[in-house]
Amino acid sequence: MSLLHETVKLYAYVFHTYPYALPVVCGLFGLLIGSFLNVLALRLPTGDSFIYPPSHCVYCKHRLGALDLVPVLSYVVLGGKCRYCRTPISWIYPFGELMTAVLFALMAWQLGPTPELLVGLFLAAVLSAITVTDLKYMLIPDKIIAFALLLGLILRAFIHTQPFWYYVVSAFAGGALLYAIAWASERWLRKEGMGGGDIKLFVFIGLMLGFKLTLLTLFAASLFGLIGGLVLLRLSKQNQEAHIPFGPFIALGAVFSYLWGEASIALYIQFILN
């Protein structure tokens, strides 16, 4: 017990004395986690095992060596092409790794060496994984959400700023809200609203953020989605019926709400009252 106590004291001393050390460490850790999340995100939707076969080129099937698997750096050094067959590598690999690293560093910078940082890092990991799957397959796998809910419940049982029941109720409320929007869209607009994956994702977001910030996430995601959709449609010159995945914008809205939601709400209320 004394060893644990001394370790915690050392941890707190180092990261309070050198405040930039924690974001750097978490960012580097995020690169490694992002590489693993890529494997999960790209194999689970196709039913492939994320354990076997080992990492390999999807075109020539050559097993990748250690130098081929350095997050982001290998992609840059190899010019975005497979070392063995010279086929272009999808941009989604370095994107997933870099995104996870940035989110991990951001969580560490904003939350500091606190227990809540564990929640923030887990939230970032799940949002990174579903962003990759939604961009690649326009799908948010049930397996990822199920695992996220299970581990999220355990985390929130021990780490919470609100009563534990509040997060559980918020999870149900978040899913119910999205389901109601999807039902109303199909019922009255005759158009598909939120997909099933988006609804389940909001159950997880409700569990992690609480209902107030989940509402803000929906608003922020809709705003980001509108802006991003207009830009993407403009750049790609696609027709207005082109499908753009909403998952990445939900992830962006959730990160914004989690880190800056309370401050944004307080600023808005102050603006209204004045």
C-alpha positions in Angstrom: 0.0 0.0 0.0 2.9 2.3 0.8 4.5 1.6 -2.6 1.2 2.5 -4.3 1.0 5.7 -2.2 4.6 6.7 -3.1 4.0 5.9 -6.8 0.9 8.2 -6.8 2.9 11.0 -5.1 5.7 10.7 -7.6 3.2 10.7 -10.5 1.5 13.9 -9.2 4.9 15.6 -8.5 6.3 14.9 -12.0 3.3 16.0 -13.9 2.6 19.0 -11.8 6.2 20.1 -12.0 6.4 19.5 -15.8 2.9 20.3 -17.1 3.8 19.6 -20.7 5.2 16.1 -19.9 1.8 14.5 -19.5 0.3 15.6 -22.9 3.5 14.5 -24.6 3.5 11.1 -22.9 -0.2 10.6 -23.6 0.2 11.8 -27.2 3.0 9.2 -27.8 0.9 6.6 -26.1 -2.0 7.6 -28.3 0.1 6.9 -31.4 0.5 3.3 -30.3 -3.1 2.9 -29.3 -4.2 4.5 -32.5 -2.3 1.8 -34.5 -4.1 -0.9 -32.5 -7.5 0.8 -32.9 -7.0 0.9 -36.7 -6.7 -2.9 -36.7 -9.9 -3.2 -34.6 -11.8 -0.6 -36.6 -10.9 -2.0 -40.0 -11.2 -5.7 -39.3 -14.2 -6.0 -37.0 -16.8 -4.7 -39.6 -15.6 -7.4 -42.0 -15.7 -10.2 -39.5 -11.9 -10.7 -39.5 -9.9 -11.5 -36.4 -7.9 -8.6 -35.0 -5.3 -11.1 -33.7 -4.6 -13.2 -36.7 -3.2 -12.9 -39.3 -0.5 -10.4 -38.2 -0.4 -7.0 -39.8 0.1 -7.4 -43.6 -0.3 -5.5 -46.8 -4.0 -5.9 -47.9 -2.9 -6.1 -51.6 0.2 -8.3 -51.8 -0.4 -10.0 -48.4 3.2 -9.6 -47.4 3.7 -9.5 -43.6 4.8 -6.1 -42.4 8.0 -5.8 -40.4 8.7 -3.5 -37.4 9.9 -0.7 -39.6 6.6 -0.8 -41.6 4.5 -0.3 -38.4 5.9 2.8 -36.8 2.8 5.0 -36.4 2.6 7.8 -39.0 6.3 7.9 -39.5 6.4 4.7 -41.6 3.7 6.1 -43.8 5.7 9.3 -44.4 9.0 7.6 -44.9 7.5 5.1 -47.4 5.8 7.8 -49.3 2.4 6.4 -48.6 3.1 3.2 -50.4 3.7 -0.5 -49.5 7.4 -1.2 -49.2 7.0 -4.5 -51.1 4.4 -4.0 -53.9 4.4 -0.2 -54.0 0.7 0.0 -53.9 -0.6 3.2 -52.3 -1.6 2.8 -48.6 -4.9 4.3 -47.5 -4.7 7.6 -45.8 -7.0 6.3 -43.1 -4.1 4.5 -41.3 -2.0 7.5 -40.4 -5.2 9.6 -39.9 -6.5 7.2 -37.3 -3.1 7.1 -35.5 -2.6 10.9 -35.6 -6.2 11.5 -34.5 -5.8 9.3 -31.5 -2.5 10.9 -30.5 -4.0 14.4 -30.8 -7.0 13.5 -28.8 -5.0 11.8 -26.0 -2.6 14.8 -25.8 -5.6 17.1 -25.7 -7.3 15.2 -22.9 -4.1 15.2 -20.9 -3.6 18.9 -21.4 -7.2 19.8 -20.4 -7.8 17.3 -17.6 -4.3 17.0 -16.1 -3.1 14.2 -13.8 -6.6 13.4 -12.4 -8.7 10.2 -12.3 -11.0 11.8 -14.9 -8.2 11.6 -17.4 -8.8 7.8 -17.6 -12.4 8.5 -18.6 -11.2 11.1 -21.1 -8.6 8.8 -22.7 -11.1 5.9 -23.0 -13.7 8.3 -24.5 -11.1 9.5 -27.0 -10.1 5.9 -27.9 -13.7 4.8 -28.6 -14.5 8.0 -30.6 -11.3 7.4 -32.7 -12.3 3.8 -33.5 -15.9 4.7 -34.5 -14.6 7.6 -36.7 -12.4 5.2 -38.6 -15.1 2.6 -39.1 -17.7 5.2 -40.1 -15.3 6.8 -42.6 -14.3 3.5 -44.1 -17.5 1.5 -44.0 -20.2 4.0 -43.0 -20.8 1.7 -40.1 -20.5 1.9 -36.3 -20.0 -1.7 -35.1 -22.1 -3.1 -32.3 -19.1 -4.9 -30.9 -17.2 -1.6 -30.3 -20.3 0.0 -28.7 -21.0 -3.0 -26.5 -17.4 -3.1 -25.2 -17.4 0.7 -24.7 -20.6 0.5 -22.7 -19.3 -2.3 -20.5 -16.0 -0.7 -19.7 -17.6 2.7 -19.5 -20.0 1.5 -16.8 -17.1 0.2 -14.8 -15.1 3.5 -15.2 -18.1 5.7 -14.3 -18.9 3.5 -11.2 -15.5 4.5 -9.7 -14.8 7.9 -11.4 -17.6 10.4 -11.5 -18.4 14.0 -10.7 -22.1 13.3 -10.6 -24.0 10.5 -8.9 -23.4 7.2 -10.7 -27.2 6.8 -11.4 -27.1 10.1 -13.3 -24.8 8.7 -15.9 -26.8 5.5 -16.2 -30.1 7.5 -16.7 -28.3 9.8 -19.1 -27.2 6.8 -21.2 -30.8 5.7 -21.6 -32.0 9.2 -22.2 -29.3 9.8 -24.9 -30.3 6.8 -26.8 -34.0 7.6 -26.4 -33.5 11.1 -27.7 -31.7 9.9 -30.9 -34.3 7.2 -31.4 -37.1 9.7 -31.2 -35.4 12.0 -33.7 -34.9 9.0 -36.1 -38.5 7.9 -35.7 -39.9 11.4 -36.3 -37.7 11.8 -39.4 -39.0 8.6 -40.9 -42.6 9.2 -39.8 -43.0 12.8 -40.9 -40.2 13.6 -43.3 -40.2 10.2 -45.0 -36.4 10.2 -44.8 -34.0 8.1 -42.8 -32.8 10.0 -39.8 -30.1 8.8 -37.4 -28.7 5.4 -38.2 -28.8 2.6 -35.6 -25.1 3.0 -34.9 -25.5 6.7 -34.2 -28.3 6.0 -31.7 -26.2 3.4 -29.9 -23.2 5.8 -29.9 -25.3 8.4 -28.1 -26.1 5.8 -25.4 -22.3 5.6 -24.8 -22.0 9.4 -24.9 -24.8 9.8 -22.4 -23.0 7.4 -20.1 -19.7 9.3 -20.4 -20.9 12.9 -20.4 -24.2 13.0 -18.7 -27.5 14.2 -20.3 -26.8 18.0 -20.3 -23.6 17.6 -22.3 -25.1 15.0 -24.5 -27.7 17.5 -25.6 -24.9 19.9 -26.4 -23.1 17.1 -28.3 -26.1 16.7 -30.5 -26.3 20.4 -31.2 -22.5 20.7 -31.8 -22.4 17.6 -34.0 -25.3 18.9 -36.1 -23.6 22.2 -36.6 -20.2 20.6 -37.4 -22.0 18.2 -39.7 -23.8 21.0 -41.6 -20.6 22.9 -42.1 -18.5 19.8 -42.9 -21.2 18.4 -45.2 -21.4 21.7 -47.2 -17.6 21.9 -47.5 -17.3 18.2 -48.6 -20.1 18.4 -51.1 -18.6 21.6 -52.5 -15.1 20.1 -52.8 -16.2 16.7 -54.2 -19.0 18.2 -56.4 -21.3 15.3 -55.4 -25.0 15.5 -55.7 -27.1 16.5 -52.7 -28.2 12.9 -52.0 -24.6 11.8 -51.4 -24.3 10.1 -48.0 -21.9 11.6 -45.6 -21.2 9.6 -42.3 -22.3 11.4 -39.2 -20.2 9.5 -36.8 -17.1 11.7 -37.2 -19.1 14.8 -36.5 -20.7 13.2 -33.4 -17.2 12.4 -32.2 -16.1 16.0 -32.7 -19.2 17.3 -30.9 -18.6 14.9 -28.0 -15.0 16.0 -27.6 -16.0 19.6 -27.7 -18.8 19.1 -25.2 -16.7 16.9 -22.8 -13.8 19.4 -22.6 -15.5 22.8 -23.1 -19.2 22.1 -22.8 -19.7 23.5 -19.2 -17.8 26.6 -20.0 -19.7 27.1 -23.3 -23.0 26.7 -21.6 -22.1 29.2 -18.8 -20.9 31.7 -21.4 -24.1 31.3 -23.3 -26.3 31.8 -20.2 -24.2 34.9 -19.3 -24.7 36.3 -22.8 -28.5 35.7 -22.6 -28.8 37.3 -19.2 -26.8 40.3 -20.2 
